[in-house]
């Protein structure tokens, strides 16, 4: 498809273009296109991503809204019939989980997230509990294998949802899928890219999700929470921890679906079982009851 994009996009019309495929995408194929010396990233969507609850109109709207905050690249052109997005290239280092575990990184992540969350509202809301229900419907409809015992844990998931609702924060525009590779460091700030799962959400999901993706330990999680809220906040830290677990619950199903439908060379089933094992470890762990109580506690 990249050849068709080069032929049709106004951005590349009449220009000498060089193309290189970028590594790391788990849903789409991304290309670096250099056109008369100017660099752009072209995002070509993966197959059957509607089964993953990806709404391309929502993604486009939110990417354009996020760009106004200065922490996300501008959308240069969009080929609507192909759902292909061309965005400005950010000259910087694509982050890894290891890099984001460096001591100064929680404060830098928090700074970028606060700017994103203060920006224009996104088109739709995002709710990992409802997304989990949607994914279970896809699993049933298409006969997709999921980790053993997943449905047995749904009463506990409902219990987590009730606890998180007690001190729910106002929904803000969130990315909701902050893998380390969705941060780019230009030496001044961390840019945020790829808005497929973006939507207005409780900011504690954003914090918990990125902490989980970066394998943050307890100390780094506290640092991220404090940097974001500007003070220690045990209630929101507990909520962040529970949302981190919920990220594993929901993305377990995402990975299981990808294991069946994706053409990308990646061990999605292995990722699904890894995430599910991590979620179960929290649900069965010694701190689970404490986290529920802290997240829903009354009084100061």
C-alpha positions, -999 to +999 in steps of 0.1 A: +000+000+000+029+024+006+033+028-032-003+039-035+002+064-007+032+079-024+013+082-057-018+098-042-007+119-012-004+157-019+025+157+006+047+137-018+035+150-051+063+157-075+090+150-048+119+126-047+109+101-020+129+075-001+110+050+020+122+029+050+099+007+072+100+015+109+101-013+134+080-018+165+044-014+154+021-041+169-011-030+150+000-010+120+029-007+096+048+025+099+071+040+073+096+069+073+093+088+041+119+114+031+105+137+005+130+162-009+148+161+024+117+166+046+108+136+068+073+122+075+059+091+092+032+072+072+009+050+093-007+022+073-034+004+093-032-033+101-058-059+090-092-061+107-084-036+134-122-029+139-121-062+159-097-044+183-122-015+187-101+009+166-122+037+153-101+056+126-123+087+127-118+089+164-081+084+160-078+111+135-098+136+155-078+129+186-044+130+169-052+164+155-065+176+189-034+163+207-011+181+182-024+214+195-009+207+229+027+206+215+034+171+228+022+152+198+032+156+161+010+174+137-012+155+112+001+166+078-024+147+056-050+120+059-061+096+031-096+089+044-105+060+021-073+042+031-073+053+067-037+063+062-022+091+083+008+111+074+023+129+104+053+151+110+085+133+119+099+139+154+137+139+154+145+120+186+150+087+204+122+062+205+119+052+241+123+018+256+110+005+289+145+004+302+151+041+293+119+052+309+129+035+342+157+060+346+152+081+378+144+114+360+118+099+337+086+098+359+087+136+362+092+140+325+064+115+317+041+134+341+049+167+325+040+155+290+008+138+303-003+169+321-001+189+289-019+163+269-046+160+296-051+197+296-057+198+259-090+198+238-114+170+247-113+140+225-141+127+203-152+098+225-147+083+259-125+053+267-134+028+294-113-004+299-141-022+316-165-017+287-137-025+262-131-058+281-167-066+276-165-057+239-134-079+235-152-108+251-179-105+226-154-106+198-138-136+214-172-154+215-182-144+180-149-155+163-140-185+185-108-170+198-088-188+225-082-168+257-062-177+289-078-204+311-099-190+339-103-155+324-141-154+328-139-167+363-122-135+373-150-112+360-166-108+395-133-095+408-131-071+378-165-058+388-153-053+423-124-033+411-147-011+390-168-003+420-138+006+441-124+029+413-157+047+410-156+060+445-130+087+439-132+088+401-115+119+386-130+140+358-123+125+324-095+141+304-081+134+269-059+103+274-038+083+251-046+050+269-020+028+253+013+043+264+038+016+255+074+029+259+077+031+222+049+056+220+072+082+237+099+100+217+126+120+235+139+150+215+162+160+244+137+187+256+105+168+261+088+134+257+065+135+226+035+112+226+025+094+193-001+069+180-037+076+192-056+045+181-070+038+216-073+074+227-103+088+244-114+108+274-106+088+305-097+089+342-060+101+343-052+073+368-057+048+340-031+066+319-007+066+347-013+030+356-011+018+320+022+035+313+037+023+346+027-012+337+041-010+302+074+003+315+076-023+343+078+003+370+085-009+405+068+005+436+092+034+440+089+046+404+051+043+406+050+065+436+073+090+418+051+091+387+019+096+408+035+123+429+050+141+399+016+141+381-005+153+411+021+175+426+020+158+460+018+123+475-017+110+471-023+074+485-058+072+472-049+080+436-018+059+438-040+029+448-064+037+419-034+040+396-022+005+407-057-010+402-059+006+367-025-009+359-039-043+367-069-035+345-047-026+317-033-061+318-068-076+319-080-057+288-048-060+268-048-097+275-078-100+253-064-076+227-033-098+224-054-130+222-074-114+193-043-103+176-029-138+179-057-149+156-060-120+131-027-102+129-002-106+100+026-090+121+054-114+131+050-112+169+042-137+197+008-122+206-003-154+224+028-153+246+021-117+254-015-125+263-005-152+287+022-130+302-002-101+308-029-124+322-004-141+346+006-106+358-030-096+364-038-128+383-007-122+405-023-089+416-058-103+421-043-132+442-016-111+458-013-099+494-019-062+486-051-066+466-076-061+495-054-032+507-055-015+472-093-019+470-098-004+505-073+025+499-089+034+465-124+035+480-115+049+514-136+077+530-123+107+548-091+127+543 
